[in-house]
Amino acid sequence: MRVVATTTDPVRLTFLRALLADAGIDSIVLDAHISAVEGGIGAFPRRLAVIPDDEARARDVLREAGEAAV
């Protein structure tokens, strides 16, 4: 898996996942459980990852939407 974005904002994370899904790119959220355990203080950002074959296209989709990628 390749990380294409990190965020502590759950709304932004949902938006980024929707952008990728609309482009036909599957994604997975890493660190979702630790982020929930820490109580929402933002100490542990969630990472959005895609398979290596989709990384370049995912970065292009995020960049075209004005979302800075990792």
C-alpha positions in Angstrom: 0.0 0.0 0.0 1.1 3.5 -0.7 0.1 6.5 1.4 -1.3 9.3 -0.7 -2.7 11.6 2.0 -2.7 12.1 5.8 -5.2 14.1 7.8 -6.7 14.4 11.3 -9.9 15.7 9.8 -12.5 12.9 9.3 -14.6 15.1 7.0 -11.6 15.7 4.7 -10.8 12.0 4.8 -14.3 11.1 3.6 -14.0 13.7 0.9 -10.7 12.3 -0.3 -12.0 8.8 -0.3 -15.0 9.9 -2.4 -12.7 11.6 -4.9 -10.7 8.4 -5.3 -13.8 6.2 -5.5 -15.3 8.5 -8.2 -12.2 7.9 -10.2 -12.5 4.1 -9.7 -9.6 3.9 -7.2 -10.0 1.8 -4.1 -8.5 3.2 -0.9 -8.0 2.1 2.6 -7.8 4.2 5.8 -4.8 3.3 8.0 -4.6 4.2 11.7 -8.3 4.7 12.0 -8.5 2.7 15.3 -5.6 4.5 17.0 -7.1 7.8 16.0 -10.4 6.8 17.6 -8.6 5.7 20.8 -6.8 8.9 21.3 -10.1 10.7 21.7 -10.1 13.0 18.7 -7.3 15.3 19.9 -5.6 15.0 16.6 -2.3 13.5 17.8 -2.4 10.6 15.3 -3.4 11.5 11.8 -5.2 8.9 9.6 -3.4 7.8 6.4 -5.2 7.2 3.1 -3.5 4.5 1.1 -3.9 2.9 -2.3 -2.3 -0.1 -4.1 1.0 0.8 -5.8 -0.5 0.4 -9.3 -3.0 3.2 -8.5 -0.6 5.6 -6.7 0.2 7.9 -9.6 -3.4 8.2 -10.7 -4.6 8.8 -7.2 -2.1 11.6 -6.7 -3.2 13.1 -10.0 -6.9 13.0 -8.9 -6.1 14.6 -5.5 -3.9 17.3 -7.1 -6.6 18.1 -9.7 -9.0 18.6 -6.9 -6.7 21.0 -5.1 -5.8 18.6 -2.3 -2.2 18.4 -1.4 -0.9 14.8 -1.3 1.8 13.4 0.9 
